Amino acid sequence: MTGRSRSPAAAVVSCAAGALLVLLASGRQWAHTTLPAAGGGHTSLSANGHNVAPSLPALGIALLALAAAIIAAKGLMRRIVGVVVVFIAAATVGVAFTARGDVSAALEHREVGVQGLAVHASANGWWVVATLGGLIAVCAGVLTVLRASQWSALGAKYDAPSAPKPAKDPAAVAWDALDRGEDPTA
């Protein structure tokens, strides 16, 4: 086995990169339009990704936290983290893909001029970036589920402290030494 197959680095980096793409896309402007204003001018409206799909930033943060969980977990727990990554990332893909059609509704909620005016706009490419981030994270989750047993875990120094072993009675230690044939007085 090579050193690369024993390391979860590819899954961690992929999950984190996917999460960062989702967070980047959720903060960008997904649509922009101008409407006639009541006074005769034009009003400009825009909607960011978090206006169109409010759950995208939360999903991105969850994927980022799960990237760290891939490092911290081991064994069966790492596989469970991988399954959770797949589900969260799939939800991210679904939200981003369906949000592209919700741009007009998000712009209507931001409308400040003439109330009741229909707003029509189409989403630009940021929904694709969010979808791509989700797909990358899905791949990271699948990789984690398939290869978790082959990866090394954190060292024992990162484990939770355990209870100290009870001290043995000095008389019991002396008798154990006598049973082994040793002289406890030497």
C-alpha positions in Angstrom: 0.0 0.0 0.0 1.4 3.4 -0.9 1.4 6.4 1.5 -1.2 8.2 -0.6 -3.8 5.5 -0.2 -3.3 5.5 3.6 -4.0 9.2 3.9 -7.4 10.8 3.8 -5.9 14.0 2.4 -7.7 13.8 -1.0 -11.1 13.4 0.6 -10.4 16.2 3.1 -9.2 18.6 0.5 -12.0 17.7 -1.9 -14.7 18.2 0.8 -13.2 21.5 1.9 -12.8 22.7 -1.7 -16.4 21.8 -2.4 -17.5 23.6 0.7 -15.6 26.7 -0.2 -17.1 26.7 -3.7 -20.6 26.6 -2.2 -19.7 29.4 0.2 -18.2 31.5 -2.5 -21.3 31.0 -4.8 -23.7 31.7 -2.0 -22.2 35.2 -1.5 -22.1 36.2 -5.1 -24.8 38.0 -7.2 -26.9 35.4 -9.0 -29.2 37.8 -10.8 -29.6 41.5 -11.6 -32.4 43.4 -13.3 -33.7 47.0 -13.6 -37.3 48.0 -13.1 -39.1 51.2 -13.9 -39.4 53.3 -10.8 -42.6 55.1 -9.7 -41.0 58.5 -10.3 -40.0 57.8 -13.9 -36.4 56.5 -13.4 -35.2 52.9 -13.1 -34.6 50.8 -10.0 -31.9 48.3 -9.9 -32.5 44.9 -8.2 -30.1 42.2 -7.5 -30.2 38.9 -5.5 -27.2 37.1 -4.0 -27.1 33.3 -3.7 -28.1 33.4 0.0 -31.1 35.5 -1.0 -32.2 32.9 -3.6 -31.3 29.8 -1.5 -30.9 30.8 2.2 -29.7 27.3 3.1 -26.6 27.3 0.9 -24.3 29.1 3.4 -25.3 26.6 6.2 -24.7 23.7 3.9 -21.3 25.0 2.9 -20.3 25.5 6.6 -21.5 22.0 7.4 -19.4 20.5 4.6 -16.4 22.5 5.9 -16.9 21.1 9.4 -17.3 17.6 8.0 -14.0 17.9 6.2 -12.4 18.4 9.6 -14.4 15.4 11.0 -12.9 13.2 8.3 -9.5 13.9 9.8 -10.6 13.4 13.4 -12.7 10.3 13.0 -11.4 6.7 12.6 -12.8 3.4 11.7 -16.6 3.0 11.6 -17.1 6.6 12.7 -15.1 7.9 9.7 -17.4 5.9 7.4 -20.4 7.4 9.1 -18.9 10.9 8.5 -18.5 9.9 4.8 -22.2 9.0 4.6 -23.2 12.3 6.2 -20.9 14.1 3.7 -22.7 12.4 0.8 -26.1 13.3 2.2 -25.2 16.9 2.9 -23.5 17.4 -0.4 -26.4 15.8 -2.3 -28.7 18.2 -0.5 -26.4 21.0 -1.6 -26.6 19.9 -5.2 -30.3 19.7 -5.0 -30.7 23.1 -3.4 -28.3 24.8 -5.9 -29.9 23.2 -8.9 -33.4 24.1 -8.0 -32.5 27.6 -6.8 -31.7 28.7 -10.3 -35.4 28.8 -11.0 -36.1 30.8 -7.8 -34.2 33.9 -8.9 -37.3 35.8 -10.0 -39.1 35.1 -6.8 -36.1 36.3 -4.8 -36.0 39.5 -6.8 -39.7 40.1 -6.3 -39.1 39.9 -2.5 -36.4 42.6 -2.9 -38.6 44.9 -5.0 -38.8 48.4 -3.6 -40.5 50.4 -6.4 -43.9 49.6 -7.8 -45.4 46.8 -5.7 -46.9 43.9 -7.6 -44.7 44.4 -10.6 -43.7 41.1 -12.1 -39.9 40.6 -12.1 -38.3 38.2 -14.5 -34.7 37.3 -14.5 -32.6 34.3 -15.1 -29.7 33.1 -12.9 -26.2 33.6 -14.0 -23.5 30.9 -13.6 -23.1 31.0 -9.8 -25.6 28.2 -9.3 -23.4 26.0 -11.5 -20.4 26.8 -9.1 -22.5 25.8 -6.1 -23.7 22.7 -7.8 -20.1 21.8 -8.8 -19.0 22.4 -5.2 -21.7 20.0 -4.0 -20.7 17.3 -6.6 -17.0 17.6 -5.5 -18.1 17.1 -1.9 -20.2 14.1 -2.9 -17.1 12.5 -4.5 -15.2 13.2 -1.2 -17.9 11.5 0.8 -18.0 8.4 -1.5 -14.2 8.2 -1.3 -14.4 8.4 2.5 -16.9 5.6 2.7 -15.0 3.3 0.3 -11.5 3.9 1.6 -11.9 4.8 5.3 -10.6 1.4 6.5 -7.4 1.8 4.6 -6.5 5.3 6.0 -4.4 5.9 9.0 -5.9 7.6 12.0 -4.6 10.3 14.3 -2.0 9.2 16.9 -3.0 8.2 20.4 -1.9 11.5 21.8 -5.1 13.0 20.2 -7.4 10.5 22.0 -9.5 11.5 25.0 -7.7 11.0 28.3 -8.5 7.8 30.0 -8.9 7.2 33.7 -5.6 6.4 35.5 -5.0 2.8 36.4 -5.5 2.1 40.2 -2.2 1.8 42.1 -1.4 -1.7 43.2 -0.9 -2.5 46.9 2.9 -2.7 47.6 2.3 -6.0 49.4 0.6 -7.4 46.3 3.5 -6.2 44.2 6.0 -8.0 46.5 4.0 -11.3 46.5 3.7 -11.1 42.6 7.6 -10.8 42.5 7.9 -13.8 44.8 5.5 -15.8 42.5 7.8 -15.0 39.5 10.8 -16.2 41.5 12.3 -12.7 42.1 13.6 -11.4 45.4 11.6 -8.3 46.2 14.1 -7.1 48.8 17.0 -7.0 46.4 
